Amino acid sequence: MHTEIVDAAHSTGDPQARQRFAREAHPILFGLVRDGAALGWVDPPAEAEVAELIDEILSHVAVGDASLRAAYVDDVLVGLGYWSRYARPTHRPHADIEKIAVNPSAQGMGIGRALTAALIDDARAAGVEVLTLDARGDNIAALSLYESLGFTEYGRLPRFVAFGERRYDKVFLMIDLRST
């Protein structure tokens, strides 16, 4: 089995490649959300919504304000993740990891760790000073992963994330890249 983490911007340079990437990413995101993953959607996203998101991220990548990474196992897309710089002028030195998504069939293979580590490296190379992310409080595996990579919790909103009738804490994590 061959695993590869790639800069998705390099492999999505033309419109057809972008469409193919969005088509491949859609079932991953759809399935995770359908099964209750905390990726920002309540209902699984439509393919057009995923394509729009990919286009938006890539437009930010083009001007140095984001990074999009993709994980492949034997040339099959199994995961993706991205960060984006904060838009407010006073927050521009910083960025937020907005999504890390790994197909359940590839979980436990180190894909989430590799994607997150690559995004940290990209942020450092782009001059990001503080990289943040948030996770649902019941996602113990993700929280442990992020902490093992150097993220520390800096806040928590109790019962903030609404998923139907259920409520979950929203946990805020950060890594200061100025000192690493």
Residue frames as qw, qx, qy, qz and C-alpha x, y, z in Angstrom:
[[0.000, 0.889, 0.458, 0.000, 0.00, 0.00, 0.00],
 [0.441, 0.164, 0.022, 0.882, 1.44, 3.37, -1.04],
 [0.143, -0.861, -0.436, 0.218, 0.33, 6.48, 0.89],
 [0.416, 0.219, 0.127, 0.874, 1.07, 9.97, -0.38],
 [0.065, -0.815, -0.380, 0.432, 0.20, 13.43, 0.97],
 [0.447, 0.302, 0.366, 0.758, 0.22, 16.00, -1.83],
 [0.059, 0.383, 0.110, -0.915, -0.30, 19.70, -2.28],
 [0.443, 0.537, 0.717, -0.036, -3.72, 19.57, -3.91],
 [0.227, 0.843, -0.004, -0.488, -3.23, 22.96, -5.57],
 [0.068, -0.512, 0.708, 0.482, -0.55, 21.45, -7.82],
 [0.195, 0.109, 0.950, 0.217, -2.80, 18.62, -8.93],
 [0.222, 0.703, 0.657, -0.158, -5.88, 20.81, -9.52],
 [0.216, -0.368, 0.194, 0.883, -4.40, 23.45, -11.79],
 [0.178, -0.062, -0.561, -0.806, -6.97, 23.17, -14.55],
 [0.590, -0.104, 0.116, -0.792, -10.79, 23.20, -14.32],
 [0.830, 0.024, -0.487, -0.270, -11.14, 19.51, -15.21],
 [0.504, 0.117, -0.725, 0.455, -8.69, 18.48, -12.48],
 [0.205, -0.156, 0.433, -0.864, -10.57, 20.68, -9.97],
 [0.748, -0.059, -0.137, -0.647, -13.86, 19.05, -10.92],
 [0.772, 0.074, -0.630, 0.021, -12.35, 15.57, -10.62],
 [0.251, 0.159, -0.678, 0.672, -10.89, 16.40, -7.20],
 [0.440, -0.119, 0.263, -0.850, -14.25, 17.76, -5.99],
 [0.826, -0.002, -0.357, -0.436, -16.03, 14.63, -7.31],
 [0.668, 0.094, -0.686, 0.273, -13.52, 12.44, -5.42],
 [0.065, 0.163, -0.561, 0.809, -13.74, 14.55, -2.24],
 [0.550, -0.245, -0.123, -0.789, -17.54, 14.61, -2.20],
 [0.813, -0.232, -0.501, -0.183, -18.18, 11.00, -1.10],
 [0.505, 0.020, -0.598, 0.622, -15.63, 11.36, 1.71],
 [0.103, -0.114, 0.285, -0.946, -17.26, 14.51, 3.09],
 [0.642, -0.200, -0.320, -0.667, -20.79, 13.26, 2.40],
 [0.765, -0.158, -0.624, 0.019, -20.22, 9.96, 4.19],
 [0.365, 0.017, -0.572, 0.734, -18.49, 11.48, 7.20],
 [0.275, -0.125, 0.155, -0.941, -21.24, 14.06, 7.73],
 [0.714, -0.172, -0.460, -0.499, -23.97, 11.47, 7.15],
 [0.748, -0.168, -0.609, 0.203, -22.40, 9.37, 9.88],
 [0.498, -0.824, -0.265, 0.055, -22.25, 12.28, 12.34],
 [0.651, -0.008, -0.071, 0.756, -18.78, 13.76, 11.84],
 [0.134, -0.874, -0.211, 0.417, -18.24, 17.33, 12.98],
 [0.523, 0.091, 0.385, 0.755, -17.21, 19.00, 9.73],
 [0.032, 0.236, 0.010, -0.971, -19.44, 22.06, 9.86],
 [0.438, -0.097, -0.533, -0.717, -22.44, 20.61, 8.07],
 [0.588, -0.052, 0.574, -0.567, -25.63, 19.27, 9.66],
 [0.866, 0.369, 0.275, -0.198, -26.76, 17.59, 6.45],
 [0.694, -0.087, 0.485, 0.525, -24.33, 15.94, 4.03],
 [0.103, 0.635, -0.204, -0.738, -23.14, 18.42, 1.40],
 [0.781, 0.572, 0.222, -0.118, -24.20, 18.18, -2.23],
 [0.774, 0.098, 0.266, 0.566, -21.52, 17.61, -4.84],
 [0.275, 0.775, 0.169, 0.542, -21.95, 21.18, -6.12],
 [0.431, -0.892, 0.053, -0.127, -21.39, 22.53, -2.61],
 [0.801, -0.372, 0.267, 0.385, -18.14, 20.58, -2.29],
 [0.614, 0.433, 0.282, 0.597, -17.02, 21.84, -5.73],
 [0.018, -0.913, -0.092, -0.396, -17.76, 25.41, -4.65],
 [0.642, -0.745, 0.157, 0.092, -15.79, 24.91, -1.43],
 [0.803, -0.060, 0.297, 0.513, -12.79, 23.49, -3.33],
 [0.404, 0.677, 0.225, 0.573, -12.87, 26.42, -5.78],
 [0.274, -0.932, -0.005, -0.236, -12.99, 28.88, -2.88],
 [0.757, -0.548, 0.226, 0.273, -10.09, 27.23, -1.07],
 [0.734, 0.175, 0.315, 0.575, -8.00, 27.11, -4.23],
 [0.200, 0.855, 0.144, 0.457, -8.64, 30.80, -4.89],
 [0.466, -0.866, 0.169, -0.066, -7.17, 31.50, -1.44],
 [0.845, -0.210, 0.302, 0.387, -4.26, 29.12, -2.09],
 [0.606, 0.591, 0.229, 0.481, -3.46, 31.04, -5.29],
 [0.055, 0.861, -0.101, 0.495, -2.73, 34.21, -3.29],
 [0.402, 0.300, -0.673, 0.543, -0.91, 32.50, -0.42],
 [0.417, -0.357, 0.305, -0.778, -3.81, 32.65, 2.04],
 [0.890, -0.125, 0.230, -0.373, -4.50, 28.92, 2.33],
 [0.060, 0.396, -0.903, -0.156, -3.13, 25.43, 1.91],
 [0.882, 0.063, 0.061, -0.462, -5.04, 22.38, 0.67],
 [0.076, -0.424, 0.901, 0.049, -3.56, 18.93, 1.17],
 [0.871, 0.087, -0.172, -0.452, -4.83, 15.62, -0.18],
 [0.425, -0.394, 0.811, -0.076, -4.07, 12.09, 0.96],
 [0.772, 0.319, -0.380, -0.396, -3.94, 9.22, -1.51],
 [0.596, -0.294, 0.746, -0.038, -3.58, 5.52, -0.89],
 [0.478, 0.111, 0.788, 0.372, -2.66, 3.68, -4.09],
 [0.044, 0.088, 0.428, 0.898, -3.77, 6.72, -6.12],
 [0.280, -0.638, -0.663, -0.276, -7.24, 6.83, -4.49],
 [0.096, -0.513, 0.215, -0.826, -8.19, 10.00, -2.60],
 [0.559, -0.381, -0.723, 0.143, -8.82, 9.04, 1.04],
 [0.376, -0.710, -0.383, 0.456, -8.52, 12.37, 2.83],
 [0.309, 0.617, 0.114, 0.715, -8.11, 16.10, 2.63],
 [0.409, -0.703, -0.361, 0.456, -7.49, 19.04, 4.88],
 [0.356, 0.608, 0.128, 0.698, -6.96, 22.76, 4.60],
 [0.310, -0.589, -0.345, 0.661, -6.17, 25.93, 6.47],
 [0.243, 0.762, 0.305, 0.517, -7.04, 29.51, 5.60],
 [0.269, 0.081, -0.294, 0.914, -5.68, 32.80, 6.86],
 [0.019, -0.676, -0.590, 0.442, -7.98, 34.88, 8.97],
 [0.318, 0.693, 0.416, 0.497, -9.59, 37.70, 6.95],
 [0.247, -0.958, -0.136, 0.058, -9.45, 40.47, 9.55],
 [0.442, 0.767, -0.305, 0.352, -6.35, 42.66, 8.99],
 [0.310, -0.703, 0.523, -0.369, -5.25, 42.37, 12.62],
 [0.839, -0.191, 0.488, -0.150, -5.46, 38.56, 12.40],
 [0.726, 0.621, -0.245, -0.166, -3.74, 38.10, 9.01],
 [0.100, 0.607, -0.783, 0.094, -0.53, 36.64, 10.49],
 [0.424, -0.112, 0.836, -0.330, -2.61, 33.69, 11.70],
 [0.502, 0.088, -0.645, -0.569, -4.58, 30.87, 10.08],
 [0.671, -0.115, 0.513, -0.522, -7.21, 28.28, 10.99],
 [0.035, 0.048, -0.964, -0.257, -7.31, 24.61, 10.03],
 [0.552, 0.037, 0.033, -0.832, -10.92, 24.43, 8.90],
 [0.938, 0.052, 0.035, -0.342, -11.32, 20.79, 7.91],
 [0.019, -0.409, 0.909, 0.081, -9.47, 17.50, 8.21],
 [0.849, 0.126, 0.144, -0.493, -11.45, 14.66, 6.66],
 [0.012, 0.373, -0.914, -0.156, -10.35, 11.05, 6.28],
 [0.734, -0.018, -0.475, -0.484, -12.44, 8.30, 4.72],
 [0.759, -0.438, 0.354, -0.327, -13.38, 5.77, 7.43],
 [0.979, 0.187, -0.039, 0.076, -11.77, 3.01, 5.34],
 [0.603, 0.503, -0.308, 0.536, -8.41, 4.77, 5.77],
 [0.399, -0.784, 0.227, -0.418, -8.73, 5.81, 9.40],
 [0.848, -0.455, 0.271, 0.030, -6.15, 4.34, 11.74],
 [0.850, 0.316, 0.106, 0.408, -3.46, 4.46, 9.04],
 [0.480, -0.428, 0.006, 0.766, -1.90, 7.75, 10.15],
 [0.297, 0.555, 0.466, 0.622, -3.56, 9.75, 7.37],
 [0.225, -0.926, -0.271, -0.134, -5.05, 12.39, 9.72],
 [0.602, -0.645, 0.125, 0.454, -1.66, 12.82, 11.41],
 [0.557, 0.041, 0.428, 0.710, 0.14, 13.12, 8.08],
 [0.140, 0.746, 0.435, 0.483, -2.38, 15.64, 6.71],
 [0.362, -0.919, -0.148, 0.039, -2.23, 17.75, 9.87],
 [0.642, -0.466, 0.232, 0.563, 1.58, 17.64, 9.99],
 [0.461, 0.311, 0.451, 0.698, 1.77, 18.71, 6.32],
 [0.041, -0.868, -0.355, -0.344, -0.62, 21.58, 6.99],
 [0.525, -0.799, 0.003, 0.295, 1.48, 22.70, 9.97],
 [0.612, -0.171, 0.362, 0.682, 4.60, 22.62, 7.76],
 [0.280, 0.590, 0.469, 0.594, 2.79, 24.60, 5.04],
 [0.246, -0.932, -0.251, -0.085, 1.64, 27.19, 7.58],
 [0.600, -0.612, 0.153, 0.492, 5.15, 27.56, 8.97],
 [0.528, 0.096, 0.456, 0.710, 6.55, 27.97, 5.42],
 [0.097, 0.726, 0.455, 0.506, 3.88, 30.60, 4.67],
 [0.164, 0.305, -0.306, 0.887, 4.90, 32.63, 7.73],
 [0.582, -0.602, -0.367, -0.405, 1.79, 31.84, 9.76],
 [0.008, -0.511, 0.592, -0.623, 2.48, 32.75, 13.37],
 [0.406, -0.036, 0.755, -0.513, -0.37, 30.97, 15.16],
 [0.404, -0.040, -0.762, -0.504, -2.35, 28.11, 13.66],
 [0.460, -0.054, 0.559, -0.688, -5.70, 27.38, 15.27],
 [0.388, -0.131, -0.805, -0.430, -8.43, 24.81, 14.89],
 [0.541, -0.194, 0.437, -0.692, -11.55, 23.72, 16.71],
 [0.343, 0.003, -0.925, -0.164, -12.98, 20.29, 17.32],
 [0.692, -0.450, -0.243, -0.510, -16.11, 18.86, 18.82],
 [0.340, -0.604, 0.586, -0.419, -15.52, 17.95, 22.44],
 [0.893, -0.103, 0.380, -0.219, -16.56, 14.32, 22.01],
 [0.805, 0.547, -0.221, 0.070, -13.98, 13.74, 19.27],
 [0.670, -0.669, 0.302, 0.114, -11.40, 12.37, 21.69],
 [0.837, 0.104, 0.321, 0.432, -9.28, 10.75, 18.96],
 [0.410, 0.748, 0.124, 0.507, -8.90, 14.03, 17.05],
 [0.315, -0.919, 0.130, -0.198, -8.20, 16.03, 20.21],
 [0.804, -0.439, 0.322, 0.238, -5.50, 13.53, 21.21],
 [0.737, 0.380, 0.267, 0.490, -3.99, 13.65, 17.73],
 [0.182, 0.883, 0.033, 0.432, -3.82, 17.46, 17.69],
 [0.516, -0.822, 0.230, -0.069, -2.30, 17.60, 21.17],
 [0.866, -0.185, 0.318, 0.338, 0.32, 15.02, 20.16],
 [0.596, 0.524, 0.224, 0.566, 1.33, 17.34, 17.29],
 [0.378, -0.004, -0.205, 0.903, 1.84, 20.28, 19.65],
 [0.252, -0.567, -0.306, -0.722, -1.57, 21.96, 19.76],
 [0.143, -0.154, -0.720, 0.662, -2.80, 23.17, 23.14],
 [0.119, -0.721, -0.665, -0.154, -6.34, 23.93, 24.22],
 [0.173, 0.084, -0.173, 0.966, -7.00, 27.63, 24.72],
 [0.413, 0.028, 0.220, -0.883, -10.74, 27.60, 25.26],
 [0.037, -0.243, -0.964, -0.104, -13.97, 25.68, 25.29],
 [0.450, -0.100, -0.033, -0.887, -17.60, 26.62, 24.69],
 [0.262, 0.056, 0.922, -0.280, -19.78, 24.16, 26.61],
 [0.399, 0.492, 0.763, -0.128, -22.67, 22.60, 24.68],
 [0.111, 0.598, -0.164, -0.777, -22.09, 25.02, 21.77],
 [0.159, 0.190, -0.782, -0.572, -22.24, 22.67, 18.77],
 [0.668, 0.185, 0.399, -0.600, -25.82, 21.74, 17.89],
 [0.198, 0.156, -0.877, -0.409, -26.44, 18.49, 16.08],
 [0.472, -0.435, -0.695, -0.324, -30.17, 17.88, 16.15],
 [0.587, -0.753, -0.156, -0.253, -31.14, 17.75, 19.81],
 [0.843, -0.260, -0.140, 0.450, -27.60, 16.88, 20.90],
 [0.026, 0.974, -0.173, 0.142, -25.13, 19.49, 22.12],
 [0.879, -0.017, -0.116, 0.462, -21.35, 19.20, 22.25],
 [0.356, -0.785, 0.106, 0.496, -18.53, 21.35, 23.56],
 [0.620, 0.745, -0.061, 0.238, -16.55, 23.29, 20.97],
 [0.723, -0.529, 0.127, 0.426, -12.85, 22.98, 21.85],
 [0.367, 0.914, -0.163, 0.051, -10.35, 25.56, 20.57],
 [0.841, -0.283, 0.192, 0.420, -6.74, 24.54, 20.01],
 [0.310, 0.931, -0.193, -0.013, -3.66, 26.41, 18.81],
 [0.845, -0.126, 0.089, 0.511, -0.02, 25.94, 18.00],
 [0.035, -0.948, 0.137, 0.284, 2.35, 28.88, 18.15],
 [0.866, 0.367, 0.104, 0.322, 4.66, 28.54, 15.14],
 [0.123, 0.921, -0.253, 0.269, 6.78, 31.52, 16.18],
 [0.427, -0.675, 0.572, -0.187, 8.52, 29.37, 18.79],
 [0.874, -0.043, 0.485, 0.007, 8.84, 26.07, 16.91]]
